[in-house]
Amino acid sequence: MSREVQFEIPVAMMVEKAVQPSVEKERSVVKAVRLEMHYRMGRVTVPALRGVDLEVLEGEFLSITGSSGSGKSTLLHIIGGLLSPTGGKIFVRGEEMTSLSDSRKTQLRRREIGFVFQRFNLFPTLSVEENLKLAERIHSGGSPRHAGNGALRKELLGLLGLDGKSGRRPRELSGGEQQRVALARAVMNRPAILLADEPTGNLDSSNSELVLRMLQKLNRELGQTVVMITHDADAAAYSTRMVHMKDGRIENDTALDR
């Protein structure tokens, strides 16, 4: 697949990026220290992660690859605060997530982390624009008075080829269109890190390339930190760095020449 990008980043996002305070170069966004994860299956304990150390720097686009059962999904879900590890620590923006209460963890996740899942997870009774508005409202703490950013919503939908579909519900969209809405929702509030869980797993090749190009463009132009798990070598080639996992451990960690 070609990795040339033809998209334009929305002006509203470029302005927002420009007014952000400067950050220390190569600042750590995520740091995993000796992560362990064990699942109980009856009387048997199954190890999913075996002492994983990983650091993700601001502005990286990291792909985590590996076969089914390698531990990549477990690692992503721990980074996102959806699972608690059996052992070790995970830091997001320097804050140790493993020591937080459930409410504090929810606040950190809402503030710093965006998710894109394989199954889209859009609210079926809400329109495209209403799904985006809901993401803005959640980010603001649930305030019903939060108006959001209508200009940014419009530009994002245009960028993703969804012009004229803001009033449609998910069932009225193709799978590729739904994933693009999910991506717009995930980046609406400029999270510190975007976690993508097999984002092209349910898409055909054309829509897969579109989503991967968008992820790459967000990373290149806005410095959006992205961590994506995938089993597809072509998808991983869009990233700046690739980690390969096997049997709950990191087997290879490679910088990619783009």
N, C-alpha and C positions, 0 to 999 in steps of 0.2 A: 504494500500500500504506500502511496505517496505521502510524504510528510510535509509537503509545502502547504502553508496555511494562507487562506484568502479572506479570512474573516476580519471584520473591524470591531474593536472593543468599544462598547457604549461610552459616549462622552461623559455621562454622569459617573461612571465607574472610574474613568481616567482622572476626573477632577477630584473625586474622593481620595484616590490614591495619592494625588499630588499634595494634598493638605495633611496627610499623615506625617507624624514626626519621624525623623530618620531613625533607623535602628542599627544596632551594631552589626557589622558584616559577619555573616555566617553564624547568626544567632540560632541557638537550638530551639526548635519548636516542640519536638518530641524526643524524649530519651527513655529508653527501656533498659532496665538494669536487672540482669539475671532473672528474667521472667520465667516462671514455672506455671504450668496449668495441667491439672490432672482431673479426669472425669471418673466418677464411679459408675461402673456397669455391673450391678449385682455385687458380687464379692471381689470383682476384679477392678483394679485401678489402671486406667489407660492414660499414659502421658501424651499431652498434645503439644506442649512446649517444654523444652529441656534447657533452661538457663540461657535464654535469648538476650543478647545485648544489641541495641540498635539506637542510633541517633539520626534524626531527620533535621536537617538545617533549613532555615527559612529560605524560601525560594526554590527548593528542590522539587522535582517531579520524580518520585520514587515508585517503581513497580516492584511488587512482591510476587514472585512466581513460585510454582511448585505443583506437584501432583495433588490429587485429592488425598486428604489426610496428612499433608505435610505440616500443617499448623498455620498456614497463612491467614485463613479466615479467623481463627482464634486470636491471632496476633492483632489483626485489624480491629476486631471487636473489643479487645482490651484497650487499645489505643483510644478508641472512641468512647470508652466508659460504659459499654454495653455489657461487658463481662468483667468480673473481678478475678485477678490471677490468684493461684494457689500460693505463689511465692514470688518475691522480687518486687520491684517498684516501677511505676510508670509516671513520668513527668510530662505535663503539657504546659508550655510557656513557663517552665520553672516551678510550676505548682504540682506537688505530688498527689496525683489523682487517687492512688491506692489508700491514702489516709483520710480522704474526705467522706463526710456523711453523704447519704443518698441525695439530700436536697442540695448540698454544695456541689456535688458531682453533676447534678442536673443543670445547675446554673453555669458551671464551667463548660459543659457540653453545649448548652444553648448559646453561650457567648463566643466560644472559640472553635467549634467544630461543625462542619457541614458534611452531610451524608448523601451519597448517591448509591442506590441499591439496584441489584439486578431486576427486581420485580417492580420498580418504579415507586410503589407505595404512595400514590396520589390519593386524595380523598375523592371517592367516586361521585359524591353528590355535589361537589363544588366545581365551579368552572376553572379554567386555566388561571385566570387572573385571581380568582378567590383563593386558589391554592397558594399563589405567591403572596397574597395579602396575609394569609394565615401564618406563613413563615415569618413575615415581618412582625406580625403581632406577637408571636411566640418569642421572638428575639427581644422585643421591647418589654417583656415581662407580662404579657397578656392584657395590656391596657386597651380597652375598646376605643379610646380616643386617638390611638396611634394611627395616623393617616397613611403612613408609609411613603414610598417614593414611586409615584405613578409614572414619572418620566423614565426612570430606570427600568421599571417593569416593561414598559412599551419597547424600549430599546433592546432589552434582553430577548424579548419574544421575536423582535425583528431580526436580531442577530442569528437566532436559532431557526429561522425560516418558519416562524409560527405567526406571521402577520395575519390578522383577520380571524384568529382562532382563540382569542382571549376569552370569549364567552362560551366556548365549547367545554363539555365535560369529558373526562378521560375516555369514557366508552365511545365517544365520537371521534377519537384520534387513533392513529396507527400506533404500533408498538414503538417505533422510532420517534414519533412525535411525543409520546408520553415520556420517554426517557429524556428528551430534550427539555420538557417542562420540569422534570425532576432535577435536571442539572441547573436550570435557571433558579429554581427554588433553593437549591443548596448554596448558591453563590450570591443570593440577593443581599445578604447581610455581611459580606466580606469576612468570612471566617478565617481564623489563623491557619487552619488546615482543612483541606477537603479530602474526605475519605471516600473512595470509590470502590465498591464491592462488586467485582465482575460487571462493570457498567455496560458492557457490550454483549453480555451472555445471551440476551433474548433478542438480539438485533441481527438483521442481515448485514452483509458486508458494506453496503453503501451507507446505511445509518450508523454502523459501527465506526466507519472512518469519520463521519461527521462529528460524532460525539468525541472521538479521540482528538481530532483537530481542535475542537473547542477547549478541551482540557489543556492541550499544549499551548494554545494561544493565551489562555488565562495565566498559565505559568510564565510564559515568556514576556508578556506585555504588562501584567499586573504584579508579577512576582508571587502569584498564588501558590502556596505550598500544597502539593498534591501527593497523596499516597493511594495507590491503586493496586488491588490484587487482581491477578489474571493468570489464566493458564495458556494464553495466546501470545506466542513470541512476537508476532507482528504488532499486537497492541502494546507490548512492553517496549518496543522499539521507539515509541513516541516519548518515552521518559528520558530523564537525564541520568538516571542511576537505576540499576536493577539488583535486587536481592533475591537469590534463589534459596528456597527452603526445602529441607528433606528431613523426615522423621523428627520434626519438632525443633530442628536446629537450622541456623543460617549456614548454608554450605558455601555460597559464593556471594560476594558483594562487589559489583562492577560499575564503574563510571562509564557512561555511554557517550560516544562521540556523535553529536548531532550536527 
